[in-house]
Amino acid sequence: MIKTDVLIIGAGPVGLFAAQQLGLIGLKAEVVDNLDKIGGQCIELYPDKPIYDIPALPVCTGKSLTDNLLEQIKPFKTNFHLNERVEAISKEENNWKIKTTGKKTFISPNIIIAAGVGSFEPRKFSVKEPEKFENKGIFYSIKDKTYFKNKRVCIFGGGDSALDWAIELSKFAKVTLVHRRDEFRGAEHSALTARALAKEGKLKIKTPFQIHSIEGDDKITGITIKSEKGEVEKIATDCILGFFGLIMKLGPIAEWGLNLEKKTIPVNTENFQTNKEGIFAIGDICTYPGKLKLILSGFHEGALAARACFKLARPNEKYRFEFTTTSKGMQGRLGIKSK
Ligand SMILES: Cc1cc2nc3c(=O)[nH]c(=O)nc-3n(C[C@H](O)[C@H](O)[C@H](O)COP(=O)(O)OP(=O)(O)OC[C@H]3O[C@@H](n4cnc5c(N)ncnc54)[C@H](O)[C@@H]3O)c2cc1C
């Protein structure tokens, strides 16, 4: 059971900046994200693309924006709980009880939902019963590549993740790369490397093929793949990896009794509170008249929600507005030594 002043759902740019605003006013935040990395859409969808409309930053990339936001919250030692989806919330006296898929429980008077367009989920294999092998033979991401050492691995997909992992795992596993088209969508250089490795016999490439069935009881023993022309091939394998991209799902948020409007959460723009006391929504997930789905709007929303969280986290204290330039308290929290 983890007690905190605020639980932030979503480690996208808006959730990260909210953690900074909370830290400045002396509140502790814990951040949960379904993804295995921090940065939300900026990291998952456009890490290398330039962004030109972050105030006072003429240009940055999705990755450099995330790195800077992380640098800015360093003094607050924020805890991140990655690969965890917030599943359920319930009210317990003056607190919210929050449960994650990783079986973590948080107790907090405030929840800030900065969940963007919902949780990113991998697109899955469309064959019968893939769930029973999930994480036991079927994987959609790699947490520890050594798990695949000396194993027979079939990798499906034609993008960068499929190519990069096929190249990497071929160093110590028996890899077959399967794609439904002859051409790969990933970087040309990676596609050329994979083909060169195939020529040297260091990995196998099967195109244009798709998965047809999976064999095995407790664990995978093999698969069959099928081409558009109807050719069928059997491959003995220990595991299969699917890299078909991500889909975005509002997910469990839809079941928490919050008012919803076209998959977004209406808020009161005074404090970004939803229809439930102590639950706030900021960034792409919230809606109000005139809402702009821009990072800069999310930053403003986080600043106001953070101040509103103070009231519930410190009911016996009065919130005082201060500037970082002159506040000794804020500078102390930032670790700046006063002269
Ligand atoms: C290609 C592209 C280019 C863009 N360019 C710009 C630009 O130039 N300028 C600009 O201002 N904006 C731009 N945007 C929009 C910008 O990326 C979004 O406005 C911003 O990412 C919203 O931030 P957020 O933190 O609200 O949500 P997100 O970045 O979507 O992050 C939300 C996070 O919440 C997590 N999450 C959701 N549900 C749960 C749950 N139940 N449990 C745990 N975690 C959960 C998700 O996994 C995700 O990591 C662009 C978007 C795209 C796709």
The ligand as an SDF file (V2000), in Angstrom:
LIG
                    3D

 53 58  0  0  0  0  0  0  0  0999 V2000
    2.5400   12.9690  -34.5000 C   0  0  0  0  0  0  0  0  0  0  0  0
    2.1270   13.9550  -33.4300 C   0  0  0  0  0  0  0  0  0  0  0  0
    2.6920   15.2140  -33.4150 C   0  0  0  0  0  0  0  0  0  0  0  0
    2.3290   16.1230  -32.4210 C   0  0  0  0  0  0  0  0  0  0  0  0
    2.8980   17.3810  -32.4390 N   0  0  0  0  0  0  0  0  0  0  0  0
    2.5770   18.2730  -31.4610 C   0  0  0  0  0  0  0  0  0  0  0  0
    3.1490   19.5850  -31.4490 C   0  0  0  0  0  0  0  0  0  0  0  0
    3.9170   19.9530  -32.3230 O   0  0  0  0  0  0  0  0  0  0  0  0
    2.7960   20.4130  -30.4100 N   0  0  0  0  0  0  0  0  0  0  0  0
    1.9310   20.0580  -29.4170 C   0  0  0  0  0  0  0  0  0  0  0  0
    1.6770   20.8410  -28.5010 O   0  0  0  0  0  0  0  0  0  0  0  0
    1.3540   18.8260  -29.4410 N   0  0  0  0  0  0  0  0  0  0  0  0
    1.6440   17.9310  -30.4150 C   0  0  0  0  0  0  0  0  0  0  0  0
    1.0430   16.6920  -30.4490 N   0  0  0  0  0  0  0  0  0  0  0  0
    0.0530   16.3800  -29.4080 C   0  0  0  0  0  0  0  0  0  0  0  0
    0.7350   16.0370  -28.0790 C   0  0  0  0  0  0  0  0  0  0  0  0
    1.6240   14.9390  -28.2650 O   0  0  0  0  0  0  0  0  0  0  0  0
   -0.3340   15.6960  -27.0440 C   0  0  0  0  0  0  0  0  0  0  0  0
   -1.1380   16.8420  -26.8600 O   0  0  0  0  0  0  0  0  0  0  0  0
    0.3410   15.3250  -25.7220 C   0  0  0  0  0  0  0  0  0  0  0  0
    1.1310   14.1660  -25.8560 O   0  0  0  0  0  0  0  0  0  0  0  0
   -0.7240   15.1000  -24.6540 C   0  0  0  0  0  0  0  0  0  0  0  0
   -0.0230   14.7980  -23.4960 O   0  0  0  0  0  0  0  0  0  0  0  0
   -0.7140   13.9930  -22.3080 P   0  0  0  0  0  0  0  0  0  0  0  0
    0.3520   13.8940  -21.2430 O   0  0  0  0  0  0  0  0  0  0  0  0
   -2.0250   14.5980  -22.0080 O   0  0  0  0  0  0  0  0  0  0  0  0
   -1.0320   12.5360  -22.8960 O   0  0  0  0  0  0  0  0  0  0  0  0
   -0.1310   11.4100  -23.6110 P   0  0  0  0  0  0  0  0  0  0  0  0
    1.0980   11.9650  -24.1850 O   0  0  0  0  0  0  0  0  0  0  0  0
   -1.0830   10.6900  -24.5070 O   0  0  0  0  0  0  0  0  0  0  0  0
    0.2660   10.4450  -22.4070 O   0  0  0  0  0  0  0  0  0  0  0  0
   -0.7290    9.7420  -21.6960 C   0  0  0  0  0  0  0  0  0  0  0  0
   -0.1220    8.5430  -21.0090 C   0  0  0  0  0  0  0  0  0  0  0  0
   -1.1000    7.9650  -20.1400 O   0  0  0  0  0  0  0  0  0  0  0  0
   -0.9690    6.5590  -20.1460 C   0  0  0  0  0  0  0  0  0  0  0  0
   -2.2360    5.9420  -19.7020 N   0  0  0  0  0  0  0  0  0  0  0  0
   -3.4720    6.0750  -20.2330 C   0  0  0  0  0  0  0  0  0  0  0  0
   -4.3880    5.3820  -19.5250 N   0  0  0  0  0  0  0  0  0  0  0  0
   -3.7130    4.7920  -18.5100 C   0  0  0  0  0  0  0  0  0  0  0  0
   -4.0930    3.9360  -17.4360 C   0  0  0  0  0  0  0  0  0  0  0  0
   -5.3560    3.5400  -17.2180 N   0  0  0  0  0  0  0  0  0  0  0  0
   -3.1180    3.4990  -16.5900 N   0  0  0  0  0  0  0  0  0  0  0  0
   -1.8130    3.8710  -16.7750 C   0  0  0  0  0  0  0  0  0  0  0  0
   -1.4070    4.7010  -17.7690 N   0  0  0  0  0  0  0  0  0  0  0  0
   -2.3450    5.1460  -18.6190 C   0  0  0  0  0  0  0  0  0  0  0  0
   -0.6100    6.2360  -21.6200 C   0  0  0  0  0  0  0  0  0  0  0  0
    0.0620    5.0020  -21.7080 O   0  0  0  0  0  0  0  0  0  0  0  0
    0.2940    7.4310  -21.9830 C   0  0  0  0  0  0  0  0  0  0  0  0
    1.6760    7.1380  -21.8000 O   0  0  0  0  0  0  0  0  0  0  0  0
    1.3800   15.7610  -31.4310 C   0  0  0  0  0  0  0  0  0  0  0  0
    0.8220   14.4970  -31.4430 C   0  0  0  0  0  0  0  0  0  0  0  0
    1.1920   13.5790  -32.4330 C   0  0  0  0  0  0  0  0  0  0  0  0
    0.5640   12.2030  -32.4270 C   0  0  0  0  0  0  0  0  0  0  0  0
  1  2  1  0
  2  3  1  0
  2 52  2  0
  3  4  2  0
  4  5  1  0
  4 50  1  0
  5  6  2  0
  6  7  1  0
  6 13  1  0
  7  8  2  0
  7  9  1  0
  9 10  1  0
 10 11  2  0
 10 12  1  0
 12 13  2  0
 13 14  1  0
 14 15  1  0
 14 50  1  0
 15 16  1  0
 16 17  1  0
 16 18  1  0
 18 19  1  0
 18 20  1  0
 20 21  1  0
 20 22  1  0
 22 23  1  0
 23 24  1  0
 24 25  2  0
 24 26  1  0
 24 27  1  0
 27 28  1  0
 28 29  2  0
 28 30  1  0
 28 31  1  0
 31 32  1  0
 32 33  1  0
 33 34  1  0
 33 48  1  0
 34 35  1  0
 35 36  1  0
 35 46  1  0
 36 37  1  0
 36 45  1  0
 37 38  2  0
 38 39  1  0
 39 40  1  0
 39 45  2  0
 40 41  1  0
 40 42  2  0
 42 43  1  0
 43 44  2  0
 44 45  1  0
 46 47  1  0
 46 48  1  0
 48 49  1  0
 50 51  2  0
 51 52  1  0
 52 53  1  0
M  END
$$$$
